[in-house]
């Protein structure tokens, strides 16, 4: 077993969108150029320190459960977590299995109610009986990070090319991380 230097208790994962400031819908229809509604950004947050661990940016409308394994593995490479909390959009047996077996951790994801009389999957059945609302409450730290990012740096992206838009979002995330580091270190009396 690997000895981890950076271990945290709970990592929260969530996604949100950043809106490109491109041409109007009318102009897009007239020119025949498709207009992207938003760039989906998925982040993992150390809920103990409200610090950003990993993120993934996509322009396609992929389901949360398809992006989660990438963010989970990236987050685990940087900082080992004892528990990962996510909303119902991430509820799938594959994600639970990845967290329990590959990352050697616990998951706290509410089970989606499909009005079925049973819950399928070994780890989903365990989650249905042992869900802890207090631990799940730490998921709001990811929403807090998105709120801070959008309030401080804006949710609008001003570049037109996808590559530059991704760079702009990455820059927002990096600046947020530097700001959090300086606040935690009390460097330059930043409050």
N, C-alpha and C positions, 0 to 999 in steps of 0.2 A: 504494500500500500504506500502511496506517495505521501510524504510529509509536506503539508501545505503551510506556507508562511502567512499568506493572506487568506484568512477565513472570516466570513461574515455570517451572521445568523440568518438573515432573510434577504433575498433578492426579489424585487418586484419587476415584472415585465408587462409592458403595455405598448399600444401603438396609437398614433395620431397622425394627422395630415398637415402639411404645409402647403399653402395655396400659391401657385405661381401668378405673378402679376403680368399676364400676357394679354393678348388682344381680346376684345369683347366677343361674346358668343355670336353676335350678329356678323362681325367681321370673319370669324372662323367659318361660319356656315357659308358665307359669300365666297370665300377664297377656297373652300374645300379642305383647309388644313385643320386637322383634328386638334382639339384643345384639351389638355390634361386638367382635370378638376383639382387634383392635389398630388403631392408626393407622400406616400405612406412611410412613416418613420417608426420603427420598432426599437424600443430601448430597454435595457436592463439597468436597474438602479439598486445600489447598496442602500437598504432602508435604514441602516444604523447611522450612516453619515450623509445621507441624501446626495450621494455622488454617482455620477454616470459611469457605468462599467463598460458597456458595449452598445452598439446601435447598428441598425441595418436600414437602408433607404431603398425603396422600390417605387417605380412609377406604374407598375401594373397592379391591378386590383386583385392581389393574391390573398387568400384566406390567412388569417392569423396562424392557424395550425401548420401552414406550410413554411412560414418564416421563423416560427419559434425555435425549431431545432438548430438553426444557424446561430441565432442570438444566444441560445442556451449554451452551446459549445464554446462560442467566443467568450461569453461571460465566465464560464468555468475555467477557461485557460488563464484568465486574468486573476480571478478571485473565486475560491471555492466557497460555496454556500451550503448551509445546512438545510435550507428550505427555499423553494421557489414558489411565489404566489402570482397567480394570473387570473383574469376574468373568465367567464364561461366560453368566450370565443376560442379559448385554447384547450377546451376539454376534448381530449381524444386519448384513447388507450396508448397510442404510439408515443405521445408526449409524456404521459405518466411513466411509461416503460423506460424511455430515454433518461428521465430524471432519476428514477429509482435504480436502474441497472447500470447504465453507462456513467452517470455523474455521481452515483453513490450518495444520493440526497433524498429529501422528501419533497412532495408536491402538495400545494394547497390550491386546488382549482375546483370551483363549484360544478356540480354535475348538471348538464343541460337536461331539462325536463321535456322529454318527448312524449309524455303521457303514456309511457309504457309501464307495465307492471313489474319490470325487472331492469336492472342496470347491467349492461354487458361489459366484459373485460375484468380481469383480476384486480388491477389497480383502481379502476373506476368504482368497483364494488367496495373496496376498502375506503375510498374517498367518500362514498355515500354514507358510510356508517361513522367515519371518524373526522368529519369536517369540523375545523376549529375557526369560528368566526373572528376571534381575537387576532389570531395569526393572519387571517385573510385581510383584516383591516389595514395591515401594513402595505397592501397593494396601492393604497392612495398615494404613497410616496412617488410612484411613477407618474401619476397624474399631477402631483405637485411639481415635479421636474418639468413636465410639458408646460404647465401653467407659467412657471418662471421663465422658461425659454421663450415662450410666445409674448410674455409681457415685456421682458427686457430687450429682446432682439426682434420681435415681430413675427407673426405667422406668415407673412407674405414673402415670397422669394422673387427677386427682381431680375435674375438672369433668365435668358431665353432658352439656351441649350441645356439639355438634360445634364450633361457632364458638369456644367458650371452651377446648375441648381443643386446637384449633390454636394459640390464643394462648398456652396454657401451654407447648406444645412450642417455639414461636417464642421465648418468654421464656428457656427453657433454653438454646437456641442462642445467643441474644444475650448472656446472662450468661457462657457458655463463651467467646465471642469476646472479651468485655471482659477476662476472666481471662487469656486467652492474650496479649492486647495488653499488659496490665500486667506479666506475667511477662517478655515479650520486651523491654519498655522498662525493666525494673527499677525501676518506679515504686513508691514506698512500701516498698521492700525486700521485695516479694512474692516468695516462692520457690516 
